Structure formats: C-alpha cells, structure tokens
Amino acid sequence: MYKQAVILLLMLFTASVSAALPARYMQTIENAAVWAQIGDKMVTVGNIRAGQIIAVEPTAASYYAFNFGFGKGFIDKGHLEPVSGATKS
C-alpha cells in the first residue's frame, strides 16, 4: 500500500512538472490590449504600452498568457517580439 502511494505521488509530481512550459521574456512593439476571462467571457481588462517587457507562457493559439496580480492575462502574439539580452532597454 505504501509503495503504491509513493508511486502515485511521484507520477502526479512528474506530470505537473512536465506540463509547465518555461516562461519567455517578450517586449511589446506597440500598445496592446490585455484580455482576461471573467466568468465565461473574455474581457479587455487593461493595456500594455509599447516597450514593456513581460514574461509570457507559450500557447498553441494566437496569443500568449501571462500572470498579473492574482490573475492570468492574454495578449496577441502580433504585439510582441523576443527580447535578447544584448538589446534589452
């Protein structure tokens, strides 16, 4: 019984670690709207100005996800470009 519990916990831990993608730093190239899910609707909750750097989580859709406050926001991929260490301003 003890052995099964340890294996189950190990499987749950490894599944959660492998599911998390590393965050990437991206810089906005223009002013962009920030969207969030409120209830069952996607609503504009704010804006990010051009030149801001944020840590985003890659998604398969046409947007990136990022954390702000206690929530998760979404921004269109077309508003962002990768940040390289040498050109960070």
N, C-alpha and C positions, 0 to 999 in steps of 0.2 A: 504494500500500500504506500509506504514511504517513498519507494523508488518511483512509482507511478506519479506521485505528486511532484517530485523533483523534475521528472521529465516533462510534465505538463507545464510547470513554471518556466522551465528552460525554453520550451517551444514558444510560449507566449512572449517571453522576453526577446528572443531572436526574431520573431515575426514583427514586433513593434520597432525594433532597431532597423531591420532591413527595409521597412516600409517608409521610413523617414528619409527624404531626399535632402541633401545639403543645400543650405541657402546660398544664393549667389547675390553679389552686390551689383546693382544696376543703377544707372543715372538717368533721370528724366531728361529728354531732349526738348520737351515742350510742356506747357501746363497741361495737366491731366486730371480727369475726374477719378475719384476713388469711390468704388461701389462696395456695398456690404449687403448681406442677406438679413433682412429684418422680417421676421415671421416667415412667410412663404414668398416674399417679393424681394427682388434686387433693387436697391435704392441708392441714389447718389448721396454719400454722406460727407463728402469733402473734396478738396482739391490739393494737388501737389504741384508746386511751382517748378519750372524748368531749372535744371541743375542740381536738384536734390538727389541724394544717394540713399537708396533703401535696400534692405536685404529681402529678396523675394524667393519664393518657393516655386520651382518649375512645375508647370501643369501641361497636360496634353491639349488643353483648349487654347483659345486666342488671348488669354490673359495670364497674368502672374498673380499669385496670392502672397500676402504679407501680413504680419501681425502688427496691430497698433492698439494701444491700451489693452483692454481685455477682449478685443475682437479680432476678426480676420477681415482684411480688405482685399479688394481685387482691382487691378489696373490693366488696361490693354497693353499687349506686348509692343504695339507700334509706337508707344510713347517712351520706350526705354532702350538704352544701349548698354553693353557691358562696360564695366569700369576696369581699367588696367591700373596697376599700382603706380606706374610712372606718370600717368596723365591725370591722376586724381586731383581735383582742385577744390 
